[in-house]
């Protein structure tokens, strides 16, 4: 049963993380698409914009459609074409794999049409036609919510009229010159999620369901066919209350009645014992979804039950034989045992007048007689006897539900891109979207690989932290590893881009460990699970300090002090960041000491650079600027392009800004 609970909890958590990862990943792409639309809205009224939409569509396999809708009724979309869509519309060419369409604005009047173009391979047209339409995308799920909230809107699941399976629409508002002009949107199919739930069951006969706890709508299930139902001749999204499975309906009924999230119950079909587990998504997810796992306990203890039955039969047979043997032996043993019993009764009553028994010929009984006599004689030597109290109290513990924020020690990361505005101006929308999608993917995965939590995307920047929601005893070390993985992965990506003739993106990272306020922050209508406080601000300032020193990863002294024996870093200088009066030492993180992981190992050049910088920094901190300058010049003798040495030489000798190192002295 402990294994069952563990597997159910693991399956439940994996399902929640998979859904969150899918939604957040698509949200990042959608946010970036909205930024591109806002920068050049008229571009998306031309056929040239279909390439940008196609890049957004193919950025993730779960995206079924990418589109832009404007307030004047104009709508443009790029979608996938599969067998279900081809069956639904005979006008679609049999070889079509992709589809682009746009709908005229309202000003066209009665001539407003939907213009459809089909491609077998992308950009190779195999058919097109137009049909009149009166559809108003401003009223379709997600658009009004995004317009009203000014942020990401995730609509309730609905049936795709072409495929007959559920989709979820996501929309992000678009503002141009401060005015709301429309929404960028995506439609997500749940096939990949369904496959994940089916492949990651808690047991062979277990079922996992993702549902909306507010209305009971099924979002996805490990059995794809049961996510929809036919009602009055029309397909609709199934609900927990009418799910095509007696066990699921019974579990939902019991959970509604008892308000318990984990319990055992009997199947209404065959009386089999089942385990039901309900777990809500984190509040930071923004939707009242829950993961439900229904698992037969026999998948875990069925074999144990059969073995127990065999053991019971064996025990009964052995007991009968044992009782028969005892009956035979009791004739020989009963008399001396009875005498011992009498003696023990006298000891119990503290009466020592009972005469000693004749020793038995049975060795074990003789030993027992000797022990009883010893006890009797020992008790006689004492005037009283005090029994030992062995009753102990039970300690109960529990974790109270904390509302608002709590103080917790975290390691906070801020990352940003160097000269992103210039890069965005010089890149085409589709190239920018493609590169930024790769950037966000690499950094987010590096953080999650080290059990970090991505808090938010801020333009081209990322905020993350380690140590929450789940406490990590080694959160500082994991944060350092996550930062190094992010930097090394972007190095590989940049090398590939450079080989292809594409512009590269230079990442800058700041790390700080501090006590911050963690929890739900916001208004009564909208919350965000995040960290706030001086420690967060310091991490952001550390990221900006990379501009001054030309470094990639700047860490605070609190980070370095916590993991100094496990990382390789070099000191930069003491700084006073904006908003703080107290100075502190800043370090550049170069690698992990003793690691053979290619993404974490310390390169020999970095180890040498660290040694030289420590020597120069020691004299700088002693305010021996001449000796410090000589040692920084020595660094440039071995590493002519070291930006830290150049920056520090400018501080040691303000009138000198080194371009290249002089000859070694």
Secondary structure, 3 states (H helix, E strand, C coil): CHHHHHHHHHHHHHHHHHHHHHHHHHHHHHHHHHHHHHHCHHHHHCHHHHHHHHHHHCCCCCEEEEEEEECCCCEEEEEECCHHHHHHCCCCCCCCCEEEEEECCHHHHHHCEEEEEEECCCCCEEEEEEEECCCCHHHCCCHHHHHHHCCCEECCCEECCCCCCEEEEEEEEEEECCEEEEEEEEEEECHHHHHHHHHCCCCCCCEEEEEECCCCEEEEECCHHHHEEEECCEEEECEHHHCCCHHHHHHHHHHHHHCCCEEEEECCCCCCEEEEEEEECCHHHCCCEEEEEEEECHHHHHHHHHHHHHHHHHHHHHHHHHHHHHHHHHHHHHHHHHHHHHHHHHHHCCCCCCCCCCCCCCHHHHHHHHHHHHHHHHHHCCCCCCCCCCCCCCCCCCCCCCCCEEEEEEEEEEEEECCHHHHHHHCCHHHHHHHHHHHHHHHHHHHHHCCCEEEEEECCEEEEEECCCCCCCCHHHHHHHHHHHHHHHHHHHHHHHHHCCCCCCCEEEEEEEEEEEEEEEECCCCEEEEEECHHHHHHHHHHHHHHHHCCCEEEEHHHHHHHCCCEEEEEEEEECCCCCCCCEEEEEEEEECCCCCCCCECCHHHHHHHHHHHHHHHHHHCCCHHHHHHHHHHHHHHCCCCHHHHHHHHHHCCCCCCCCCCCCC
